[in-house]
Amino acid sequence: MTEHENTEAFDADAYGPRTTEPYAADESDQRPDGRHPLNVTHLVMGIAFLSFVGVWALISSDLVRIDDLRWLLPVPWVLAGLGGLLATAFGTRRSSSG
């Protein structure tokens, strides 16, 4: 028998026993209030994307002229930055009782 023929023993020794069950979150992964942790990067990029869609919609519906782009295009970045700052400031507060 060669070294790699007994892969079951090799895998079980190196990586633990094989399981076919899906990943089950243990209790440490769940927050007591039932909310999931906030991903600030996803929030910021989502706000920026939706803001750019809003700018595009305003321009394509002729509510805003193309001459107004010089002040309108920075607005999505400002909104995204403000959302990131607010999420960072208020989203990471945790209760010290526990």
Backbone hydrogen bonds in HBPLUS format (Angstrom, degrees):
<---DONOR---> <-ACCEPTOR-->    atom                        ^
c    i                          cat <-CA-CA->   ^        H-A-AA   ^      H-
h    n   atom  resd res      DA  || num        DHA   H-A  angle D-A-AA Bond
n    s   type  num  typ     dist DA aas  dist angle  dist       angle   num
A0010-PHE N   A0006-ASN O   3.34 MM   4  6.57 157.0  2.40 140.6 147.2     1
A0011-ASP N   A0007-THR O   2.79 MM   4  5.89 168.4  1.81 153.3 155.7     2
A0012-ALA N   A0008-GLU O   2.94 MM   4  6.02 160.9  1.97 146.6 152.6     3
A0013-ASP N   A0009-ALA O   2.94 MM   4  5.97 153.0  2.01 142.2 149.3     4
A0014-ALA N   A0010-PHE O   3.02 MM   4  6.14 166.0  2.04 150.3 154.2     5
A0015-TYR N   A0011-ASP O   2.81 MM   4  5.52 160.9  1.85 145.9 152.5     6
A0016-GLY N   A0012-ALA O   3.10 MM   4  4.47 131.9  2.34 114.0 119.2     7
A0029-ASP N   A0026-ASP O   3.11 MM   3  5.72 154.3  2.18 116.6 123.4     8
A0030-GLN N   A0027-GLU O   3.36 MM   3  5.56 153.0  2.44 103.5 110.7     9
A0034-GLY N   A0031-ARG O   3.13 MM   3  5.43 163.5  2.15 112.9 118.1    10
A0043-LEU N   A0039-ASN O   3.15 MM   4  6.43 157.5  2.20 149.4 156.2    11
A0044-VAL N   A0040-VAL O   2.89 MM   4  6.08 166.2  1.91 156.2 158.8    12
A0045-MET N   A0041-THR O   3.04 MM   4  6.19 171.9  2.05 152.8 155.2    13
A0046-GLY N   A0042-HIS O   2.94 MM   4  5.94 148.7  2.04 141.4 150.5    14
A0047-ILE N   A0043-LEU O   2.96 MM   4  6.19 158.3  2.01 151.1 156.3    15
A0048-ALA N   A0044-VAL O   2.99 MM   4  6.22 162.4  2.02 150.7 155.7    16
A0049-PHE N   A0045-MET O   2.92 MM   4  6.03 161.4  1.95 144.1 149.3    17
A0050-LEU N   A0046-GLY O   2.96 MM   4  6.11 170.7  1.97 151.3 153.9    18
A0051-SER N   A0047-ILE O   2.91 MM   4  6.00 150.0  2.00 145.0 153.8    19
A0052-PHE N   A0048-ALA O   2.92 MM   4  6.17 156.6  1.98 150.7 156.5    20
A0053-VAL N   A0049-PHE O   2.96 MM   4  6.25 152.6  2.04 149.5 157.5    21
A0054-GLY N   A0050-LEU O   2.94 MM   4  6.17 149.0  2.04 139.1 147.7    22
A0055-VAL N   A0051-SER O   2.89 MM   4  6.23 152.2  1.96 148.4 155.8    23
A0056-TRP N   A0052-PHE O   2.90 MM   4  6.10 162.3  1.93 146.7 151.7    24
A0057-ALA N   A0053-VAL O   2.87 MM   4  6.08 155.2  1.93 146.1 153.2    25
A0058-LEU N   A0054-GLY O   2.95 MM   4  6.18 154.5  2.02 146.6 153.1    26
A0059-ILE N   A0055-VAL O   3.02 MM   4  6.25 158.7  2.06 151.5 156.9    27
A0060-SER N   A0056-TRP O   2.84 MM   4  5.99 167.7  1.85 155.5 159.3    28
A0061-SER N   A0057-ALA O   3.03 MM   4  5.96 138.7  2.21 139.2 148.3    29
A0063-LEU N   A0058-LEU O   3.12 MM   5  5.37 143.2  2.27 162.3 166.7    30
A0064-VAL N   A0058-LEU O   3.34 MM   6  5.67 143.8  2.48 131.8 127.5    31
A0062-ASP N   A0059-ILE O   3.16 MM   3  5.21 161.1  2.19 106.7 111.0    32
A0068-ASP N   A0065-ARG O   3.08 MM   3  5.61 155.0  2.15 111.2 118.3    33
A0069-LEU N   A0066-ILE O   3.17 MM   3  5.50 165.3  2.19 115.2 116.7    34
A0071-TRP N   A0068-ASP O   3.36 MM   3  5.97 147.3  2.47 113.1 119.8    35
A0072-LEU N   A0068-ASP O   3.07 MM   4  6.13 140.5  2.23 142.5 154.0    36
A0073-LEU N   A0069-LEU O   2.99 MM   4  5.55 168.7  2.00 144.8 144.2    37
A0075-VAL N   A0072-LEU O   3.28 MM   3  5.51 145.7  2.41 104.6 114.1    38
A0078-VAL N   A0074-PRO O   3.03 MM   4  6.31 154.3  2.10 155.0 163.2    39
A0079-LEU N   A0075-VAL O   2.89 MM   4  6.10 165.8  1.91 160.3 163.7    40
A0080-ALA N   A0076-PRO O   2.90 MM   4  6.02 157.4  1.95 144.1 150.8    41
A0081-GLY N   A0077-TRP O   2.92 MM   4  6.00 157.5  1.97 141.5 147.9    42
A0082-LEU N   A0078-VAL O   2.90 MM   4  6.08 157.8  1.95 148.0 154.3    43
A0083-GLY N   A0079-LEU O   2.88 MM   4  6.09 157.8  1.93 146.6 152.9    44
A0084-GLY N   A0080-ALA O   2.93 MM   4  6.17 154.0  2.00 146.0 153.0    45
A0085-LEU N   A0081-GLY O   2.90 MM   4  6.13 157.6  1.95 149.2 155.2    46
A0086-LEU N   A0082-LEU O   2.93 MM   4  6.13 163.9  1.96 151.2 155.6    47
A0087-ALA N   A0083-GLY O   2.90 MM   4  6.01 157.8  1.94 145.0 151.7    48
A0088-THR N   A0084-GLY O   2.90 MM   4  6.00 152.9  1.98 143.1 150.7    49
A0089-ALA N   A0085-LEU O   2.87 MM   4  6.01 156.9  1.92 147.3 154.1    50
A0090-PHE N   A0086-LEU O   2.88 MM   4  5.88 167.8  1.89 151.6 155.0    51
A0091-GLY N   A0087-ALA O   2.77 MM   4  4.86 137.5  1.95 125.6 136.0    52
